């Protein structure tokens, strides 16, 4: 990196250094991802040690879809760690590591050829520990829901027993299983509200596909740059881009460990099949049914106050004052013509979706939202459905 600074003499040296370090991290993560996914494809588990060493590397692992089920942190006082390091000896012939106190070889020939390991002086060890204490609290925050700290200043067999006991347990959430919930239904059927209620009750991740697209554009991510032209022109975003964005989000740690509730995708059979091929398989599917007249009543009478951003409804939440009522505006998407087009599009594909998700639950959404929620909750706690 220093050589590059001297040769290229960039105008922004700090930015150059950050970019250089990120490239190194990206390469290391890419190689690691290939190794781990090779194990996963063979149906095997994996144990990873020595990576990640900082928060950025942990985030890169998440983005690559590498999510551990358990994270074990071994800790001990710095004085103990320094003492352990100072006693390390290496056999140059076999590269075996021994210790002057805990693991001294019985063979006199091996004893004679042992050499002191490099980089284990008290000063160098203290430097490494300082770096560790600086970086790892941020890594711990990312994995706090699946992290177990074990005191390593005790016999090795005891440390192993505690670690083994922990990795043989499964983390439990407020839900009876890791929820992967999908809401389908016509516009105005209450998918967003029910998803928010479920996410709040069970502490799972609420994924709105439309919101996900908007966030990608607002954050100016690589996928967001691809999505923006479609937003600007009003054309639908291609399925492959939406699916890539959705897969990346659902592979993050919070979705993998806590579960998720998804709405806004899929909208047709082809999208549902693509989801399944990508490994996005919900274990609870709900169709919220609502008559077209009720959809029109809910959506066509929605208004917004351009001054405060507050939303109102002519029947369910009228404006409190005449001057507020006078300045209310309607979203162009809520005109009766647009609503009819959306309904026609939904019902054109609804039959195929219902056939594809044969074990779905069907709910009358034309009733009090909390009555709908109670029925959804009763379906969530039922045993997982099994296809014959």
C-alpha positions as CSV (number, residue, x, y, z in Angstrom):
1,X,0.0,0.0,0.0
2,X,2.8,2.4,0.9
3,X,4.5,1.6,-2.4
4,X,1.3,2.4,-4.2
5,X,1.1,5.8,-2.4
6,X,4.6,6.7,-3.4
7,X,4.2,5.6,-7.0
8,X,0.7,6.9,-7.8
9,X,0.7,9.9,-5.4
10,X,-3.2,10.0,-5.3
11,X,-4.9,13.3,-4.5
12,X,-6.8,11.7,-1.7
13,X,-4.3,9.4,0.1
14,X,-6.8,8.4,2.9
15,X,-9.4,7.3,0.3
16,X,-6.7,5.4,-1.6
17,X,-5.7,3.5,1.6
18,X,-9.3,2.6,2.5
19,X,-9.9,1.3,-1.0
20,X,-6.7,-0.7,-0.9
21,X,-7.6,-2.3,2.4
22,X,-11.2,-3.1,1.2
23,X,-9.8,-4.8,-1.9
24,X,-7.7,-7.0,0.3
25,X,-10.7,-7.8,2.5
26,X,-12.9,-8.5,-0.5
27,X,-10.3,-11.0,-2.0
28,X,-9.9,-12.8,1.4
29,X,-13.7,-13.0,1.8
30,X,-14.2,-14.3,-1.7
31,X,-11.7,-17.1,-1.2
32,X,-13.2,-18.0,2.2
33,X,-16.7,-17.9,0.7
34,X,-15.7,-20.5,-2.0
35,X,-14.4,-22.8,0.7
36,X,-17.4,-22.6,3.0
37,X,-20.0,-22.9,0.2
38,X,-18.1,-26.0,-1.0
39,X,-18.8,-27.6,2.4
40,X,-22.4,-26.5,2.4
41,X,-23.0,-27.9,-1.1
42,X,-21.7,-31.3,0.2
43,X,-24.1,-31.1,3.1
44,X,-21.3,-30.6,5.6
45,X,-20.9,-28.1,8.4
46,X,-17.9,-26.0,9.1
47,X,-15.7,-24.5,11.8
48,X,-14.1,-21.1,11.1
49,X,-11.2,-19.7,13.2
50,X,-9.2,-16.6,12.6
51,X,-11.7,-14.7,10.5
52,X,-13.4,-12.2,10.8
53,X,-10.9,-9.9,12.6
54,X,-13.0,-6.7,12.4
55,X,-16.5,-5.5,11.7
56,X,-16.0,-4.9,8.0
57,X,-15.0,-8.5,7.5
58,X,-18.0,-9.7,9.5
59,X,-20.3,-7.6,7.3
60,X,-18.6,-9.0,4.1
61,X,-19.3,-12.5,5.4
62,X,-22.9,-11.7,5.9
63,X,-23.2,-10.2,2.4
64,X,-21.6,-13.4,1.0
65,X,-24.3,-15.5,2.7
66,X,-22.0,-17.0,5.3
67,X,-23.9,-17.1,8.5
68,X,-22.7,-19.1,11.5
69,X,-25.3,-20.7,13.8
70,X,-23.0,-20.4,16.8
71,X,-20.1,-18.1,17.7
72,X,-17.8,-19.1,20.6
73,X,-15.5,-16.5,22.1
74,X,-12.7,-17.7,24.3
75,X,-11.4,-15.1,26.7
76,X,-8.7,-15.0,29.4
77,X,-6.8,-12.2,31.2
78,X,-4.1,-10.6,29.1
79,X,-1.4,-11.6,31.6
80,X,-2.4,-15.3,31.1
81,X,-2.4,-14.9,27.3
82,X,1.1,-13.3,27.3
83,X,2.4,-16.1,29.5
84,X,1.0,-18.7,27.2
85,X,2.4,-17.1,24.1
86,X,5.9,-16.8,25.6
87,X,6.0,-20.5,26.2
88,X,5.3,-21.6,22.6
89,X,8.0,-23.7,20.9
90,X,7.9,-25.1,17.3
91,X,9.5,-28.2,15.8
92,X,11.0,-27.0,12.5
93,X,10.9,-30.5,11.1
94,X,7.2,-31.2,11.7
95,X,5.9,-27.7,12.3
96,X,4.2,-29.1,15.5
97,X,3.6,-26.5,18.2
98,X,4.6,-27.3,21.8
99,X,4.6,-25.4,25.1
100,X,7.2,-25.3,27.8
101,X,4.6,-25.7,30.5
102,X,1.4,-27.3,29.1
103,X,2.6,-29.5,26.2
104,X,6.3,-30.5,26.4
105,X,7.4,-33.3,24.1
106,X,8.6,-36.5,25.8
107,X,11.1,-37.3,23.0
108,X,14.6,-35.8,23.9
109,X,15.4,-35.4,20.2
110,X,12.3,-33.4,19.6
111,X,13.1,-31.3,22.7
112,X,16.6,-30.4,21.3
113,X,15.4,-29.2,18.0
114,X,12.5,-27.0,19.3
115,X,12.8,-23.3,18.5
116,X,11.0,-20.2,19.8
117,X,8.1,-19.2,17.7
118,X,8.3,-15.9,15.8
119,X,6.3,-12.8,16.9
120,X,5.6,-14.0,20.5
121,X,7.6,-11.6,22.5
122,X,5.8,-9.8,25.3
123,X,5.8,-6.5,23.3
124,X,4.5,-8.1,20.1
125,X,1.8,-10.1,22.0
126,X,0.7,-6.9,23.9
127,X,0.4,-5.1,20.5
128,X,-1.8,-7.9,19.1
129,X,-3.9,-7.9,22.2
130,X,-4.4,-4.1,21.9
131,X,-5.5,-4.5,18.3
132,X,-7.9,-7.3,19.3
133,X,-9.5,-5.3,22.1
134,X,-9.9,-2.4,19.7
135,X,-11.7,-4.4,16.9
136,X,-13.5,-7.3,18.4
137,X,-16.2,-5.6,20.5
138,X,-17.8,-4.4,17.2
139,X,-17.6,-8.0,15.8
140,X,-19.3,-9.2,19.0
141,X,-22.2,-6.7,18.5
142,X,-22.9,-8.2,15.0
143,X,-23.1,-11.8,16.4
144,X,-24.5,-11.0,19.9
145,X,-27.6,-13.0,19.4
146,X,-25.7,-16.3,18.8
147,X,-22.5,-15.6,20.8
148,X,-21.3,-17.5,23.8
149,X,-18.3,-16.4,25.9
150,X,-16.2,-19.1,27.6
151,X,-13.4,-18.6,30.1
152,X,-10.3,-20.2,28.5
153,X,-8.3,-19.9,31.7
154,X,-9.2,-23.4,32.8
155,X,-8.3,-27.0,31.8
156,X,-8.7,-27.6,28.1
157,X,-11.2,-30.5,28.6
158,X,-13.5,-28.1,30.5
159,X,-13.3,-25.5,27.8
160,X,-14.0,-28.1,25.2
161,X,-17.0,-29.5,27.1
162,X,-18.6,-26.0,27.4
163,X,-18.0,-25.2,23.8
164,X,-19.5,-28.6,22.6
165,X,-22.5,-28.2,24.8
166,X,-23.2,-24.8,23.3
167,X,-22.8,-25.7,19.7
168,X,-25.2,-28.7,20.2
169,X,-28.0,-26.3,21.3
170,X,-30.3,-24.4,19.1
171,X,-31.2,-20.8,19.8
172,X,-34.9,-20.3,20.6
173,X,-36.9,-17.2,19.6
174,X,-40.3,-16.0,20.6
175,X,-41.7,-18.0,17.7
176,X,-42.3,-21.8,17.9
177,X,-39.9,-22.2,14.9
178,X,-37.8,-19.9,12.7
179,X,-40.6,-18.1,10.8
180,X,-40.4,-17.5,7.1
181,X,-43.7,-16.0,6.4
182,X,-45.1,-14.8,3.1
183,X,-48.2,-12.5,2.7
184,X,-50.0,-12.4,-0.7
185,X,-53.2,-10.5,-1.5
186,X,-54.6,-7.7,-3.6
187,X,-53.6,-4.1,-3.0
188,X,-55.2,-2.7,0.1
189,X,-55.7,-6.1,1.8
190,X,-53.6,-5.1,4.8
191,X,-50.4,-7.1,4.0
192,X,-48.1,-4.3,5.3
193,X,-50.1,-3.8,8.6
194,X,-50.2,-7.6,9.3
195,X,-46.5,-7.9,8.5
196,X,-45.7,-5.1,10.9
197,X,-47.8,-6.7,13.7
198,X,-46.2,-10.1,13.2
199,X,-42.7,-8.6,13.1
200,X,-43.3,-6.7,16.3
201,X,-44.9,-9.6,18.2
202,X,-42.2,-12.2,17.2
203,X,-39.1,-10.0,16.8
204,X,-38.6,-11.1,13.2
205,X,-37.5,-9.0,10.2
206,X,-40.2,-7.2,8.2
207,X,-39.2,-7.3,4.5
208,X,-41.3,-5.1,2.1
209,X,-40.0,-5.7,-1.4
210,X,-40.9,-2.2,-2.6
211,X,-39.2,-0.6,0.3
212,X,-36.2,-2.7,-0.3
213,X,-35.9,-1.3,-3.8
214,X,-36.3,2.3,-2.6
215,X,-33.6,1.8,0.0
216,X,-31.2,0.4,-2.5
217,X,-31.7,3.5,-4.8
218,X,-31.5,5.9,-1.8
219,X,-28.2,4.3,-0.6
220,X,-26.8,4.4,-4.1
221,X,-25.6,0.7,-4.0
222,X,-24.5,-1.1,-7.1
223,X,-28.0,-2.7,-7.5
224,X,-29.5,0.6,-6.6
225,X,-27.8,2.2,-9.6
226,X,-29.3,-0.5,-11.8
227,X,-32.8,0.0,-10.3
228,X,-32.9,3.8,-10.5
229,X,-33.5,4.1,-14.3
230,X,-36.6,1.9,-14.0
231,X,-37.8,4.0,-11.1
232,X,-37.3,7.2,-13.1
233,X,-39.1,5.8,-16.2
234,X,-41.9,4.1,-14.3
235,X,-41.1,0.7,-15.7
236,X,-41.1,-2.4,-13.5
237,X,-37.7,-3.6,-12.2
238,X,-36.6,-6.8,-13.8
239,X,-37.2,-10.0,-11.7
240,X,-33.5,-11.0,-11.7
241,X,-32.5,-7.7,-10.1
242,X,-35.3,-7.9,-7.5
243,X,-34.5,-11.5,-6.7
244,X,-30.8,-10.7,-6.3
245,X,-31.6,-7.8,-3.9
246,X,-34.1,-10.0,-2.0
247,X,-31.7,-13.0,-1.7
248,X,-28.9,-10.8,-0.3
249,X,-31.3,-9.4,2.3
250,X,-32.7,-12.7,3.4
251,X,-29.3,-14.2,3.7
252,X,-28.2,-11.7,6.4
253,X,-27.7,-12.8,9.9
254,X,-30.9,-11.3,11.4
255,X,-33.1,-13.0,8.8
256,X,-31.3,-16.3,9.2
257,X,-31.5,-16.4,13.0
258,X,-34.7,-14.5,13.8
259,X,-36.8,-15.3,10.7
260,X,-38.6,-13.0,8.3
261,X,-42.0,-11.9,7.0
262,X,-42.1,-10.9,3.3
263,X,-44.7,-9.1,1.3
264,X,-44.7,-7.5,-2.2
265,X,-43.0,-10.4,-3.9
266,X,-43.8,-12.8,-5.7
267,X,-46.6,-11.4,-7.8
268,X,-46.8,-14.2,-10.3
269,X,-46.0,-17.9,-10.8
270,X,-42.7,-17.2,-12.6
271,X,-41.4,-15.1,-9.7
272,X,-42.5,-17.7,-7.2
273,X,-40.6,-20.4,-9.1
274,X,-37.5,-18.2,-9.2
275,X,-37.8,-17.7,-5.5
276,X,-37.9,-21.4,-4.8
277,X,-34.9,-22.0,-7.1
278,X,-33.0,-19.3,-5.2
279,X,-33.7,-21.2,-1.9
280,X,-36.3,-18.7,-0.6
281,X,-38.9,-21.1,0.7
282,X,-41.5,-19.7,3.2
283,X,-42.9,-22.1,5.7
284,X,-46.1,-20.1,6.3
285,X,-48.0,-18.6,3.3
286,X,-51.1,-16.4,3.8
287,X,-53.5,-15.1,1.2
288,X,-55.5,-12.1,2.4
289,X,-58.7,-12.0,0.5
290,X,-60.7,-8.8,0.0
291,X,-63.6,-7.9,-2.3
292,X,-62.8,-5.4,-5.0
293,X,-65.4,-3.0,-3.6
294,X,-63.6,-3.0,-0.3
295,X,-60.2,-2.5,-2.0
296,X,-61.6,0.5,-3.8
297,X,-63.1,1.9,-0.6
298,X,-59.8,1.5,1.3
299,X,-57.5,2.9,-1.4
300,X,-59.4,5.5,-3.4
301,X,-60.3,7.5,-0.4
302,X,-56.8,7.8,1.0
303,X,-55.3,11.3,1.2
304,X,-52.1,12.9,2.4
305,X,-51.3,16.2,4.0
306,X,-48.4,17.7,2.0
307,X,-47.4,20.0,4.9
308,X,-47.1,17.4,7.7
309,X,-47.0,14.1,5.7
310,X,-49.9,12.8,7.8
311,X,-52.1,10.2,6.1
312,X,-55.9,10.5,6.3
313,X,-58.9,8.5,5.0
314,X,-62.3,10.0,4.1
315,X,-64.1,7.3,6.2
316,X,-61.7,5.8,8.7
317,X,-59.6,8.8,9.6
318,X,-61.0,12.1,8.3
319,X,-59.0,15.3,8.6
320,X,-59.5,17.0,11.9
321,X,-59.8,20.6,10.6
322,X,-61.4,22.2,7.5
323,X,-58.1,23.9,6.5
324,X,-56.3,20.5,6.7
325,X,-59.0,18.9,4.6
326,X,-58.7,21.7,2.0
327,X,-55.0,21.0,1.4
328,X,-55.1,17.2,1.3
329,X,-53.9,15.6,-1.9
330,X,-54.2,12.1,-3.4
331,X,-51.4,9.9,-4.6
332,X,-51.7,9.3,-8.4
333,X,-51.5,5.6,-7.7
334,X,-54.7,5.8,-5.7
335,X,-57.0,6.8,-8.5
336,X,-59.8,4.4,-9.3
337,X,-58.4,3.7,-12.7
338,X,-55.0,2.7,-11.4
339,X,-56.5,0.6,-8.6
340,X,-58.6,-1.3,-11.2
341,X,-55.5,-2.0,-13.3
342,X,-53.6,-3.3,-10.2
343,X,-56.6,-5.5,-9.2
344,X,-56.8,-7.0,-12.7
345,X,-53.1,-7.7,-12.7
346,X,-53.3,-9.4,-9.3
347,X,-56.3,-11.6,-10.1
348,X,-54.8,-12.6,-13.4
349,X,-52.0,-14.3,-11.5
350,X,-53.6,-15.2,-8.2
351,X,-54.9,-18.6,-9.3
352,X,-51.5,-19.8,-10.3
353,X,-49.9,-18.5,-7.1
354,X,-52.6,-20.3,-5.0
355,X,-52.0,-23.5,-6.9
356,X,-48.2,-23.2,-6.5
357,X,-48.5,-22.6,-2.7
358,X,-50.8,-25.5,-2.1
359,X,-50.5,-25.5,1.7
360,X,-51.3,-21.8,2.1
361,X,-53.8,-20.3,4.6
362,X,-56.7,-18.2,3.3
363,X,-58.1,-15.3,5.4
364,X,-61.0,-12.9,5.0
365,X,-59.3,-9.6,5.3
366,X,-62.5,-7.6,5.1
367,X,-62.8,-7.4,8.9
368,X,-61.1,-5.7,11.9
369,X,-57.3,-5.9,11.4
370,X,-56.7,-7.3,14.9
371,X,-59.2,-10.1,14.3
372,X,-57.2,-10.9,11.1
373,X,-54.0,-10.8,13.1
374,X,-55.3,-13.2,15.7
375,X,-56.2,-15.7,13.0
376,X,-52.8,-15.4,11.4
377,X,-51.1,-15.9,14.8
378,X,-53.2,-19.1,15.4
379,X,-51.9,-20.4,12.0
380,X,-48.3,-19.6,12.9
381,X,-48.3,-21.7,16.1
382,X,-49.8,-24.7,14.3
383,X,-47.3,-27.6,13.4
384,X,-45.4,-27.0,10.2
385,X,-47.4,-28.3,7.2
386,X,-46.1,-31.3,5.3
387,X,-46.8,-31.8,1.6
388,X,-47.9,-35.3,0.7
